[in-house]
């Protein structure tokens, strides 16, 4: 019987969500903590990745329009849609969950689980825009016959605060959490309005593992000499920059794509990548251009030449991670010359990030039994 159950977004076909889930589970395994990911897979999280997508958007019209629009996009992908889904499923079954684990759709199904400790997080578990409202499960607010302690590791609101309309519910749910750590320092003041205990910043779980550990699960592409682009929001400045860089270096542009609405026809599209392939494309790239938090994270882990562009909602997260590693000069700014080929002192970067990693390790060590 495992002592720790992890409640996170392992069931989402999203690179960052799945890789952070692996990061935390594998790290605990390396420290001899008996932990596994709880197979809580509600339709409001899994439905957005179906052939005919489903996300409950508050009214029937909006829900049906979303499903119809995304279904049209899935049809355009054709076979690639199913290959990508297969790669996601392969990673999930090989690295995240055991085949013997029972899938649970409703929060009431968690009451009979055997875990003494629950870790909620990382990722945007407290972002109601992602979870279709604040969900009690991601606060450990369920009975749980054997539950002794709920620990939030690197939890994220998606920004520095929530809309005031969520304050009352957040205040009620946060009381179910016994120990809190967050991924973004800027979110601490908001949480402390409703929580009397200590709240500290820790790194995303992907930073708890070494580069060598990530190399064990990556799938390197056959392609050589390319710029990889991964975006979670369209940005015309980014497009112009990538085209100029491609022309200057004489190498092709590969876009890791998950949503046709976010693709550029001028780039070579890769629709089939799962998490292992995502790691491989970043690791082997000559350059990485992104506005994604986790693509930024793995650019740092793999010590790549990279530039990050601002994201309208993820700006705080990205600035935070760059500051932690002393890489603020990797953030693109208008009218400021950024030399992507500038030499980076990676020894210094690793040392600067070590304090953050130790903070995560100490937080877990202080709140879990059996940690070595």
C-alpha positions as CSV (number, residue, x, y, z in Angstrom):
1,X,0.0,0.0,0.0
2,X,1.5,3.3,-1.0
3,X,1.5,6.1,1.5
4,X,1.2,9.1,-0.8
5,X,-1.4,9.8,-3.5
6,X,-0.7,12.6,-6.0
7,X,-3.7,14.6,-7.3
8,X,-2.7,16.5,-10.4
9,X,-3.4,16.9,-14.2
10,X,-1.8,13.6,-15.3
11,X,-4.9,12.9,-17.5
12,X,-4.6,16.1,-19.6
13,X,-2.9,15.6,-23.0
14,X,-0.6,18.5,-22.3
15,X,3.1,18.3,-22.3
16,X,3.8,20.4,-19.2
17,X,1.0,18.7,-17.2
18,X,2.2,15.2,-17.8
19,X,5.9,16.0,-17.4
20,X,5.5,17.8,-14.1
21,X,3.4,14.8,-12.9
22,X,6.3,12.5,-13.8
23,X,8.8,14.8,-12.2
24,X,7.1,14.7,-8.8
25,X,6.4,11.0,-8.9
26,X,9.9,10.1,-10.0
27,X,11.5,12.4,-7.5
28,X,9.6,10.9,-4.6
29,X,10.5,7.4,-5.9
30,X,14.2,8.3,-5.9
31,X,13.8,9.4,-2.2
32,X,12.2,6.1,-1.3
33,X,8.7,7.6,-0.7
34,X,5.9,5.2,-1.7
35,X,3.9,7.4,-4.0
36,X,1.6,7.0,-6.9
37,X,-0.6,9.3,-9.0
38,X,-4.3,9.0,-8.2
39,X,-6.3,8.1,-11.4
40,X,-8.8,10.9,-10.9
41,X,-9.9,11.6,-14.5
42,X,-13.0,13.8,-14.6
43,X,-14.6,14.6,-18.0
44,X,-14.0,18.3,-17.4
45,X,-10.3,17.6,-17.7
46,X,-10.2,14.7,-20.2
47,X,-13.1,15.9,-22.4
48,X,-11.1,18.7,-24.1
49,X,-8.9,16.0,-25.7
50,X,-11.6,13.8,-27.2
51,X,-12.3,13.5,-30.9
52,X,-15.5,15.5,-30.3
53,X,-14.2,17.7,-27.4
54,X,-16.2,18.4,-24.4
55,X,-15.7,21.3,-21.8
56,X,-18.6,22.4,-19.6
57,X,-18.6,26.2,-20.3
58,X,-21.6,27.2,-18.2
59,X,-24.3,27.0,-20.8
60,X,-25.3,24.5,-23.5
61,X,-24.7,26.8,-26.5
62,X,-21.1,27.6,-25.5
63,X,-20.4,24.0,-24.7
64,X,-21.7,22.8,-28.1
65,X,-20.0,25.6,-30.0
66,X,-16.7,24.7,-28.4
67,X,-17.1,21.0,-29.2
68,X,-18.1,21.7,-32.8
69,X,-15.2,24.2,-33.4
70,X,-12.6,21.9,-31.9
71,X,-14.0,18.8,-33.7
72,X,-13.5,20.7,-37.0
73,X,-9.8,21.3,-36.0
74,X,-9.4,17.6,-35.1
75,X,-10.7,16.6,-38.5
76,X,-8.1,18.8,-40.2
77,X,-5.3,17.0,-38.3
78,X,-6.6,13.6,-39.6
79,X,-4.5,10.6,-38.7
80,X,-2.1,12.8,-36.7
81,X,-4.8,13.4,-34.1
82,X,-4.9,9.7,-33.3
83,X,-1.1,9.2,-33.4
84,X,-0.7,12.0,-30.9
85,X,-3.3,10.6,-28.6
86,X,-1.6,7.2,-28.8
87,X,1.8,8.8,-27.9
88,X,0.1,10.6,-24.9
89,X,-1.5,7.3,-23.7
90,X,1.8,5.4,-24.1
91,X,3.6,7.9,-21.9
92,X,0.8,7.9,-19.3
93,X,0.6,4.2,-19.0
94,X,4.4,3.7,-19.1
95,X,5.4,6.4,-16.6
96,X,2.5,7.9,-14.7
97,X,-0.2,5.3,-13.8
98,X,-0.3,1.6,-13.2
99,X,-2.7,-0.6,-15.3
100,X,-4.1,-2.1,-12.1
101,X,-5.2,1.4,-10.9
102,X,-8.9,2.0,-11.1
103,X,-10.1,5.1,-12.9
104,X,-12.1,7.5,-10.8
105,X,-14.4,10.1,-12.4
106,X,-16.1,11.6,-9.3
107,X,-14.7,13.2,-6.1
108,X,-16.8,10.8,-4.0
109,X,-14.8,7.9,-5.5
110,X,-11.7,9.1,-3.6
111,X,-13.1,8.4,-0.2
112,X,-12.1,4.8,-0.2
113,X,-8.5,5.4,-1.3
114,X,-5.8,4.0,1.0
115,X,-3.4,6.9,1.1
116,X,-2.4,8.6,4.3
117,X,-0.9,11.7,2.6
118,X,-2.2,13.5,-0.5
119,X,0.0,15.9,-2.5
120,X,-2.1,18.3,-4.7
121,X,-0.2,19.9,-7.5
122,X,1.9,21.0,-9.2
123,X,0.4,22.9,-12.2
124,X,-2.5,25.3,-12.3
125,X,-4.7,23.2,-9.9
126,X,-6.1,26.4,-8.4
127,X,-6.9,28.1,-11.6
128,X,-10.7,28.0,-12.2
129,X,-10.3,28.8,-15.9
130,X,-8.5,25.5,-16.3
131,X,-10.6,23.4,-14.0
132,X,-14.0,24.9,-14.9
133,X,-14.4,26.5,-11.5
134,X,-12.5,25.8,-8.3
135,X,-12.6,22.1,-7.6
136,X,-12.6,20.7,-4.0
137,X,-10.5,17.6,-5.1
138,X,-7.5,19.8,-5.8
139,X,-7.6,21.1,-2.2
140,X,-7.9,17.7,-0.7
141,X,-11.5,18.6,0.4
142,X,-12.9,15.1,0.4
143,X,-13.5,12.7,3.3
144,X,-10.8,10.1,2.5
145,X,-11.0,7.1,5.0
146,X,-7.3,7.1,5.7
147,X,-6.4,10.7,4.9
148,X,-4.1,12.3,7.5
149,X,-2.5,15.2,5.7
150,X,-2.9,17.3,2.5
151,X,0.1,19.0,1.0
152,X,0.1,21.5,-1.8
153,X,3.4,21.3,-3.8
154,X,4.1,24.1,-6.3
155,X,0.4,24.8,-6.7
156,X,-0.5,27.6,-9.2
157,X,-3.3,30.0,-9.6
158,X,-2.3,30.7,-13.1
159,X,-1.4,34.2,-12.1
160,X,-0.8,36.2,-8.9
161,X,-4.4,36.2,-7.7
162,X,-8.0,35.1,-8.6
163,X,-11.0,37.2,-9.4
164,X,-12.8,38.4,-6.3
165,X,-15.8,36.3,-7.2
166,X,-13.8,33.2,-6.2
167,X,-12.6,34.6,-2.8
168,X,-15.3,33.1,-0.7
169,X,-15.0,29.6,-2.1
170,X,-11.2,29.8,-2.1
171,X,-11.2,30.8,1.5
172,X,-13.3,27.8,2.4
173,X,-11.4,25.3,0.4
174,X,-7.9,26.4,1.4
175,X,-8.6,25.4,5.0
176,X,-8.4,21.7,3.9
177,X,-4.7,22.1,3.0
178,X,-2.3,21.4,5.8
179,X,0.9,22.7,4.2
180,X,1.2,25.0,1.2
181,X,3.9,25.8,-1.3
182,X,3.4,27.6,-4.6
183,X,5.2,27.9,-7.9
184,X,4.9,31.7,-8.3
185,X,6.2,34.0,-5.6
186,X,3.7,36.7,-6.6
187,X,0.8,34.5,-5.6
188,X,1.8,34.3,-1.9
189,X,0.2,37.6,-0.7
190,X,-3.1,36.5,-2.2
191,X,-3.1,33.1,-0.6
192,X,-2.0,34.5,2.8
193,X,-5.2,36.6,2.9
194,X,-7.1,33.3,3.5
195,X,-4.5,31.1,5.0
196,X,-2.8,31.7,8.4
197,X,0.1,29.2,8.0
198,X,3.4,29.6,6.1
199,X,3.3,29.8,2.3
200,X,6.6,29.3,0.5
201,X,7.8,29.3,-3.1
202,X,9.2,26.0,-4.5
203,X,10.3,25.0,-8.0
204,X,8.1,23.2,-10.5
205,X,8.7,19.4,-10.1
206,X,10.5,19.2,-13.5
207,X,13.5,21.0,-11.8
208,X,13.7,18.3,-9.1
209,X,15.1,15.8,-11.6
210,X,18.5,15.9,-13.2
211,X,19.1,16.3,-16.9
212,X,20.3,12.6,-17.1
213,X,17.0,11.5,-15.6
214,X,15.0,13.3,-18.3
215,X,17.3,11.9,-21.0
216,X,16.2,8.4,-20.0
217,X,12.6,9.0,-21.1
218,X,13.1,11.3,-24.1
219,X,12.7,10.3,-27.8
220,X,15.1,12.1,-30.0
221,X,14.0,13.0,-33.5
222,X,16.0,12.0,-36.6
223,X,16.1,15.6,-37.8
224,X,19.3,17.7,-37.5
225,X,19.9,21.4,-37.2
226,X,16.5,23.1,-36.6
227,X,14.8,25.8,-34.6
228,X,12.0,24.4,-32.5
229,X,9.0,26.6,-31.8
230,X,6.4,25.8,-29.1
231,X,3.7,28.3,-28.3
232,X,0.6,28.4,-26.2
233,X,-0.5,31.8,-27.6
234,X,0.0,33.4,-31.0
235,X,2.5,36.2,-31.2
236,X,3.4,38.0,-34.4
237,X,6.6,39.4,-33.0
238,X,7.7,35.8,-32.2
239,X,6.9,34.8,-35.8
240,X,8.9,37.6,-37.3
241,X,11.9,36.8,-35.0
242,X,11.9,33.1,-35.8
243,X,11.8,33.8,-39.6
244,X,14.7,36.2,-39.3
245,X,16.7,33.7,-37.2
246,X,16.0,30.9,-39.7
247,X,17.1,33.0,-42.6
248,X,20.3,34.1,-40.8
249,X,21.3,30.6,-39.7
250,X,20.0,28.8,-42.8
251,X,18.1,26.1,-40.8
252,X,14.4,25.0,-40.8
253,X,11.7,25.9,-38.3
254,X,9.8,23.0,-36.6
255,X,6.7,23.8,-34.6
256,X,5.5,21.4,-32.0
257,X,1.8,21.8,-32.5
258,X,-1.2,20.7,-30.4
259,X,-3.8,23.1,-31.7
260,X,-4.3,24.1,-35.3
261,X,-5.5,27.5,-34.1
262,X,-1.9,28.1,-32.8
263,X,0.0,27.0,-35.9
264,X,1.8,29.0,-38.6
265,X,1.7,27.6,-42.2
266,X,5.3,28.8,-42.8
267,X,6.7,26.3,-40.2
268,X,7.1,22.6,-40.5
269,X,4.3,21.2,-38.2
270,X,4.7,18.3,-35.8
271,X,1.2,17.2,-34.6
272,X,2.1,13.7,-33.4
273,X,4.5,14.4,-30.5
274,X,3.9,13.0,-27.1
275,X,5.8,14.1,-23.9
276,X,8.9,12.0,-24.8
277,X,9.0,13.4,-28.3
278,X,8.5,16.9,-26.9
279,X,11.6,16.5,-24.7
280,X,13.6,15.1,-27.7
281,X,12.7,18.0,-30.0
282,X,13.8,20.5,-27.4
283,X,16.9,18.7,-26.4
284,X,18.2,18.2,-30.0
285,X,17.3,21.7,-31.3
286,X,19.9,24.3,-32.2
287,X,17.5,27.0,-30.9
288,X,14.3,27.1,-28.9
289,X,11.7,29.9,-29.3
290,X,8.7,29.8,-27.0
291,X,6.2,31.5,-24.7
292,X,5.4,28.4,-22.8
293,X,6.5,27.9,-19.1
294,X,7.5,24.2,-19.5
295,X,9.3,24.7,-22.8
296,X,11.3,27.4,-21.0
297,X,11.9,25.0,-18.1
298,X,13.3,22.3,-20.4
299,X,15.4,24.9,-22.4
300,X,17.1,25.6,-19.1
301,X,17.4,22.0,-18.0
302,X,18.9,21.0,-21.4
303,X,21.0,24.2,-21.5
304,X,19.7,25.4,-24.9
305,X,20.1,28.6,-26.8
306,X,16.6,30.0,-26.3
307,X,14.4,33.2,-26.3
308,X,11.1,33.5,-24.4
309,X,8.3,35.8,-25.5
310,X,5.7,37.3,-23.2
311,X,2.4,35.4,-22.7
312,X,-0.6,37.4,-21.7
313,X,-1.6,35.1,-18.8
314,X,1.6,33.2,-18.1
315,X,3.9,36.2,-17.9
316,X,4.4,36.0,-14.1
317,X,5.3,32.3,-14.2
318,X,7.9,32.8,-17.0
319,X,9.5,35.9,-15.4
320,X,9.7,34.1,-12.1
321,X,11.6,31.1,-13.5
322,X,14.0,33.3,-15.5
323,X,14.7,35.3,-12.4
324,X,15.3,32.2,-10.3
325,X,18.0,31.0,-12.8
326,X,19.5,34.5,-13.5
327,X,18.3,34.3,-17.1
328,X,16.2,37.5,-17.4
329,X,18.1,38.4,-20.5
330,X,16.4,35.5,-22.3
331,X,13.1,37.4,-22.2
332,X,12.4,39.2,-25.5
333,X,11.6,42.9,-25.2
334,X,10.8,45.3,-27.9
335,X,13.6,47.7,-29.0
336,X,16.1,45.7,-27.0
337,X,18.8,43.7,-28.8
338,X,18.9,40.1,-27.6
339,X,21.8,38.0,-28.8
340,X,20.6,34.4,-28.8
341,X,24.1,33.1,-29.4
342,X,25.5,34.9,-26.4
343,X,27.5,32.6,-24.2
344,X,25.7,31.5,-21.0
345,X,27.6,30.5,-17.9
346,X,25.7,27.3,-17.3
347,X,27.7,26.4,-14.2
348,X,26.5,29.7,-12.6
349,X,22.9,29.0,-13.8
350,X,22.9,25.6,-12.2
351,X,24.3,27.0,-8.9
352,X,21.8,29.8,-8.8
353,X,18.9,27.3,-9.3
354,X,20.3,24.9,-6.7
355,X,18.8,27.0,-3.8
356,X,15.4,26.8,-5.4
357,X,15.7,23.0,-5.8
358,X,16.8,22.6,-2.2
359,X,13.7,24.6,-1.1
360,X,11.5,22.1,-2.8
361,X,13.4,19.2,-1.4
362,X,13.2,20.6,2.2
363,X,9.5,21.4,1.9
364,X,8.8,17.8,0.9
365,X,11.1,16.4,3.5
366,X,9.5,18.4,6.3
367,X,6.0,17.3,5.5
368,X,6.4,13.6,4.4
369,X,7.3,10.6,6.4
370,X,10.0,8.2,5.0
371,X,11.7,10.9,3.0
372,X,15.5,10.2,2.5
